[in-house]
């Protein structure tokens, strides 16, 4: 290249460099302009095509019964909408107008609360306004209803053509309705808002963890991508037994309706573990029905009444100040106590006179129990209260049920000089000994009686056994022993015997059963009406029965508490009846009879066994006591194997035989068989079966041994 050409080229390169520099400056300038002046505009554009940090809710864990039955679960619910803009964009306006009447008729059939004309008016309003999210029905519906609506004309098309779309919600449902509702718990409108019960106590386990996702708009549709998957909640296995819960609820409700009570409580506890197998809380509503509104079993702090007398006598026996041979004079049923009169329930009939210590509990004598305690603890009431607390009645049970309140049993306190009690009067001890001036929830009273049944070992009431995740146990809640021994073993034996006599010969007879022994104590207490005290018009009563069964080999303890207004009022005659029904029902449910018990030992007849399901026949015969002579044996008929079972009894042999396996081209003889076996044999050969009647086969439309082919139909008549 010449020197001249070189000089000529240099200006050209300089021009290109300058041009590129100007372009770069322009790009940078435009970038800065977009980042500053146009920042808000482009952020709005970005928001229209992407959605960040969407919270993805997990599926809430289930609440299961002790045997794994579903008690509370999250089920999908839907709100139904139609997008009229999508219908218009897809050019389906004319189709919508043609099918509108059919759609409205279908909606009326699904939702009869609204007429077809009302549906038409409602949908036309949304159509004229071209709404993209017009509600079809104002409330959430279940999957079945959603599926029905999805099958209607237009709505059965894809979302971008038919406009039908939904919003999905997780709704909490109780599989057994209101059964143990206050214990299992409820949810507020949203799935994450637990209201009460185990739902609230174990909310952190049941809820799980939210996931995170984001959405991008692709081809005018949002595509959602998961950044972090949600972690579904764990399942909790409760100690509740559904059959016992249902039994206790029905028994309690029968009595509540009968006596027109205000509140009813029933709790059943397993003695060895403290497992709460059933817990019922019924409150009378304005319409006269009973519903679970409040968990009275764990929150009601009421004076327990005569069921507390058991604890008073136990303190005296355990301290050795009295024995079961002691006597106490109850007079004519009225006894003066420091300016007040203590009365027995039969004071108008002359009272009980001289009573032996066990008899004071048999007949629930207020005078007898209060005199025993006052005679030995009047000068040292704190020793009596220490004894009550030693029994565990004042222990905080730390229950996982919101609203639970531990018992309130006050301790005597002296003034600064140590001479006078500041929170105690002379009448406090006598009335405390018979269940007044204390506040004990039913669950604490039952825990005390359960400890007696358990030989003195006090178990904490257990509501949840374990936590499961994806079917695997991840946490176990073992039974907790709160006190190894609430009293001396001799005291436990004495009080158990006395409580059994309360039922067998005392006032608790109606709680007993002719099939097994029951031990327990009745209670009838007047309920104070706040500042008005016990003299405010009609009296309210707390009727109780607490005990366990069977008395000397206890399996379950139970307490029944009923609050009612006015007389008649009887703890044994009302709560005792409910206890009786619950105890007998539970023992009947747990009674297991062996199949051999169905066999008549005097009969020499050999059961008639038809061809059919040999395994089922073999199972029944074996459990009826027909022992096998030889295991599976085989023989041949026309070259085809026949497998059978030889069973021997009383020197005779029953041979169970199946049909020849190779004779599938011939119709089997099913005369005398039940429907199940006959249908199995015929359908196994490829035929169809129609049944008429009930019982055993008396007639078959295709005769035995006839040639058959797949698809043929055989009609069986049963009688």
LOBAKE-892365 format. One record per residue (C-alpha): residue in three letters; x, y, z. Coordinates in steps of 0.2 Angstrom, whole numbers, plus 5000, padded with zeros to 4 digits. Example, Ala and Ser with C-alpha at 12.3 -4.5 7.8 and 13.67 -1.06 7.14 Angstrom:
BEGIN
ALA506249785039SER506849955036
This chain:
BEGIN
UNK500050005000UNK500750174995UNK500950315008UNK499550405000UNK498350265002UNK498750245020UNK498350435023UNK496750415014UNK496250265025UNK496550335042UNK495150465041UNK493950325037UNK494450225053UNK494350375064UNK492550405057UNK492050235061UNK492750245079UNK491850405082UNK490250335075UNK490350185087UNK490750295102UNK489250395098UNK488150245097UNK488850175113UNK488550345122UNK486750345115UNK486450165121UNK487150215139UNK486050375138UNK484550275134UNK484950145147UNK485050285160UNK483450365154UNK482550195156UNK483250165173UNK482750335179UNK481450425170UNK480550265164UNK480950155178UNK479150145185UNK478350115168UNK479449965164UNK479249895182UNK477349895179UNK477649805162UNK478749675171UNK477449655185UNK476149615171UNK477249475164UNK477949395180UNK477449365198UNK478849335211UNK478849255229UNK477149175228UNK476749085244UNK476148905241UNK475148835256UNK475548655261UNK474248525265UNK473748525283UNK474048365292UNK472648245298UNK472048205315UNK471848015318UNK470947915331UNK471947785341UNK471647655328UNK472047765313UNK470347815308UNK470247995300UNK469448115312UNK469948285304UNK470648315287UNK470948445274UNK469848425259UNK469848535243UNK468348655241UNK468048775226UNK467348945222UNK466648935204UNK466849075191UNK466649115173UNK467749225162UNK466549305149UNK468049395141UNK468849225137UNK467149175129UNK467049335119UNK468949315113UNK468649135108UNK467149185097UNK465949075108UNK464649215111UNK463349135100UNK463648965108UNK463449045125UNK461849125120UNK461148965113UNK461648855128UNK461248985141UNK459548905146UNK460348735147UNK461648805158UNK460448885170UNK459348725171UNK460848625175UNK461348755188UNK459648755196UNK459748565197UNK461348575206UNK460948725217UNK459048715219UNK459048865231UNK459148975216UNK457948965201UNK458448945183UNK457749115179UNK458849195193UNK460349105187UNK460049175169UNK459849355176UNK461449335186UNK462449265171UNK461749385159UNK462349535170UNK464149465170UNK464049435151UNK463549615148UNK464849685159UNK466149565151UNK466849515168UNK468349405168UNK468049335186UNK466149325188UNK465549215202UNK464349075198UNK463849025216UNK464249135231UNK464848995242UNK466248865241UNK465748695235UNK466548515236UNK467348425222UNK465848325218UNK464848485215UNK466248565205UNK466348405194UNK464448425191UNK464548605186UNK466148565175UNK465048445164UNK463748585159UNK463748655142UNK465148785138UNK465848755155UNK466548585149UNK467648675137UNK469448725141UNK469648885151UNK470248995137UNK468648945127UNK467248905139UNK467849035153UNK467448915167UNK468748925181UNK468948905200UNK469848955215UNK470348805226UNK470348805245UNK470848685258UNK469348655270UNK469548565287UNK468248435289UNK467848325304UNK467448145297UNK466248105312UNK465448275312UNK465348355330UNK466048195338UNK467348265351UNK467348425342UNK467948535356UNK469448415359UNK469848385341UNK469648575338UNK468948685324UNK469648805311UNK469248985307UNK468749025289UNK470549005283UNK471448845284UNK472948915294UNK471848985308UNK471548855322UNK470248895334UNK470348775348UNK470748595354UNK472148495347UNK472048585331UNK472748735340UNK473848645352UNK474748555338UNK474548685325UNK476448705321UNK476548515317UNK474948505308UNK475148665297UNK476848625289UNK477848755279UNK477348865265UNK478248845249UNK478848985237UNK478448995218UNK478549125204UNK477549145188UNK478049205171UNK476849245157UNK477049135142UNK475949145126UNK474749265136UNK474649135150UNK475549125167UNK476648975169UNK477048945188UNK478748875193UNK479148815211UNK480648885219UNK480448795235UNK479148655237UNK477948665252UNK478148545266UNK476548465271UNK475948455289UNK476248295299UNK474848185305UNK474448165324UNK473748005331UNK472548035346UNK472047925360UNK470247945356UNK469247785352UNK467847825340UNK466747685345UNK466947735364UNK466747915360UNK465147885350UNK464447765364UNK464847895378UNK464048035368UNK462447945365UNK462347885383UNK462548055389UNK461348145377UNK459948015381UNK460048075399UNK460248255396UNK458648265385UNK457748155398UNK458148275413UNK458248435403UNK459948465409UNK461048625405UNK462748545403UNK463448365402UNK465248295403UNK465848125401UNK467648065400UNK468347885398UNK470147855402UNK471247695400UNK471847655418UNK473647595414UNK474147725402UNK473047875406UNK472447885388UNK470847985386UNK469747865375UNK468247975375UNK467848155380UNK466148225378UNK465648405381UNK463748455379UNK462948625381UNK461148655379UNK460748785365UNK459348905364UNK458348785352UNK458448645365UNK459748545356UNK461448505363UNK463148545355UNK464948545359UNK465248735362UNK466448735377UNK467648605384UNK466948595401UNK467848435405UNK469548525406UNK468948705410UNK467548705422UNK468148755439UNK466648705450UNK466448635468UNK466548445465UNK465348395479UNK465348215486UNK466548145474UNK467848235484UNK467348145500UNK468447995493UNK469948105494UNK469548165512UNK469347985519UNK470947935510UNK471948065518UNK471348015535UNK471647825532UNK473347865524UNK473847975539UNK473347835551UNK472147945561UNK470647825558UNK470347655552UNK468947565543UNK468347505559UNK468047685566UNK466247745570UNK465547925569UNK463947985575UNK462848085562UNK461448115574UNK459648145566UNK460448215550UNK460748385556UNK462348435565UNK462948605571UNK464648655564UNK465348825571UNK463648915569UNK463148825554UNK462048675551UNK462848525542UNK461448415534UNK461348245526UNK460248215512UNK458948115522UNK458848245537UNK457048255535UNK456848065537UNK457848065553UNK459648045547UNK460847895548UNK461347895567UNK462947795571UNK463947755555UNK465547645552UNK466847745542UNK466547645526UNK464647675528UNK464947865527UNK465447845509UNK464147715505UNK462747835509UNK463747995506UNK463548065523UNK464048245524UNK464048245543UNK465048085544UNK466448135533UNK466548315539UNK466548255557UNK467948135554UNK469048265546UNK468648405558UNK468948295573UNK470748255567UNK471248415557UNK470348555565UNK471948625573UNK473148585559UNK472048605543UNK473648635533UNK474048445536UNK472348395528UNK472748505513UNK474448435511UNK473648265511UNK472448315497UNK473848385487UNK474848225490UNK473448135481UNK473748245466UNK472148335465UNK472948505464UNK474248455452UNK474448545435UNK474148415422UNK474848525408UNK473548465396UNK473748515377UNK471948575377UNK471748765376UNK470648825390UNK471248695403UNK471348755421UNK472148665435UNK471248635451UNK471148775465UNK471348705482UNK471948835494UNK473148815508UNK472848885525UNK473949035529UNK474349125545UNK474649305549UNK476349375552UNK476349335570UNK475849155566UNK474349145577UNK472849165566UNK472349105549UNK472049245537UNK471149145523UNK470249015534UNK468749005545UNK468148875557UNK466848805544UNK468048805530UNK468848625534UNK467148535537UNK466448605520UNK468048575511UNK468048395516UNK466348365507UNK466848455491UNK466448635494UNK467648785495UNK468748705481UNK468748705463UNK469248555453UNK468848525434UNK468148355430UNK469748295421UNK470748315438UNK469448225447UNK469548075435UNK471448075435UNK471348055454UNK470047905453UNK471147835439UNK472647835450UNK471647735463UNK471147605450UNK473047595445UNK473547545462UNK474047725467UNK475147765451UNK474447935444UNK474547945425UNK474448115416UNK472948115404UNK473648085387UNK472748145371UNK474048115358UNK475147965356UNK476247995341UNK476648105326UNK476748035309UNK477548105293UNK477248015276UNK476647865286UNK478147855297UNK478147885315UNK479348035319UNK478848075337UNK478047975351UNK477248035367UNK477447905380UNK476347885395UNK476948005409UNK476847945427UNK476548105438UNK476648015455UNK477247845458UNK476147825473UNK474747945479UNK474447845495UNK475047685504UNK474547525495UNK473547475510UNK472547635509UNK472247605490UNK471547425494UNK470447495508UNK469647635497UNK469447525482UNK468447405492UNK467447545500UNK467047615482UNK466547445476UNK465247435491UNK464647615486UNK464047535470UNK463547365476UNK462647415492UNK462647605493UNK461947745484UNK462847705467UNK461847555463UNK461247625447UNK463047635440UNK463347455443UNK463147305431UNK462647125434UNK464047065423UNK465547145432UNK465947245447UNK466047435447UNK466847545460UNK466447735461UNK465747875471UNK464147985468UNK464148165470UNK462748295471UNK463348475474UNK462448645474UNK463148765462UNK463448945469UNK462749085458UNK464249205460UNK463849355472UNK462049285475UNK462749135483UNK461648985485UNK460049075489UNK459649155472UNK458049075467UNK458048905458UNK459548805463UNK460748735451UNK461548565454UNK463148475449UNK462748285448UNK464248175446UNK464847995446UNK466647945446UNK467347775446UNK468147625437UNK467847455430UNK468047305433UNK468247355451UNK469747235455UNK470547225438UNK470147395432UNK470347435413UNK469447605412UNK469047745423UNK467547865419UNK466748025426UNK465048085421UNK464548265427UNK462848345423UNK462348525428UNK460448545429UNK459248675437UNK458048625450UNK457448465458UNK457548315456UNK459448305457UNK460348145460UNK462148105456UNK461847915457UNK460147915449UNK460648025434UNK462548025431UNK462647855438UNK461447795424UNK462547865411UNK464047785419UNK463147615419UNK462747635400UNK464547685395UNK465347545406UNK464247405399UNK464447465381UNK466347475383UNK466447305390UNK465247235377UNK466247305363UNK467847235371UNK467047055373UNK467846945360UNK467146765358UNK468046635349UNK467246555334UNK467246385342UNK466046455355UNK464746435341UNK464946255340UNK463646135348UNK464646015358UNK463145895359UNK462945885340UNK463645745330UNK463145815314UNK464445845301UNK464246015292UNK463746015274UNK465046095264UNK464646145246UNK465946175232UNK466546345231UNK467846445240UNK468846315248UNK469946435258UNK468446515267UNK467646345271UNK469246275277UNK469446435289UNK467646415296UNK467846225299UNK469546235307UNK468946375319UNK467446265323UNK468546135329UNK468646015315UNK470545975315UNK471445925299UNK471845745296UNK473045775282UNK473545935273UNK473145975255UNK472945815246UNK472645795227UNK471845665215UNK471345665197UNK469745655188UNK469745625169UNK471545675169UNK471245845178UNK471845875195UNK470645905210UNK471345985225UNK470545955241UNK470645965260UNK470345825272UNK469645865289UNK469245735302UNK468045755317UNK467245625328UNK468145495318UNK467245555302UNK468145645287UNK467545795277UNK468345815260UNK468245985253UNK468445985234UNK468646115221UNK467946105203UNK469146015191UNK470346145185UNK470346095167UNK468446085164UNK468246275159UNK467346225143UNK465846155153UNK464546235164UNK464846195183UNK463446135194UNK463046275206UNK461446205214UNK461446235233UNK462846365233UNK462746535239UNK462746685227UNK464646725231UNK465346555227UNK464146525212UNK464546685204UNK466446655206UNK466446485198UNK465446545183UNK466246705180UNK467946625181UNK467446535165UNK467146695156UNK465246705158UNK464146835164UNK462946805179UNK461246875183UNK460446845200UNK458646835205UNK458046815223UNK459046775239UNK459746625247UNK460446475238UNK460446425220UNK458946325215UNK458946345197UNK460246385183UNK459846435165UNK461346335158UNK461246155164UNK462746075172UNK464045995160UNK463346105145UNK464646175133UNK464946355137UNK465846505128UNK466546665134UNK465246805135UNK463746695138UNK462446745151UNK461846625165UNK460346675175UNK460346605193UNK458746595203UNK459046595222UNK457846545236
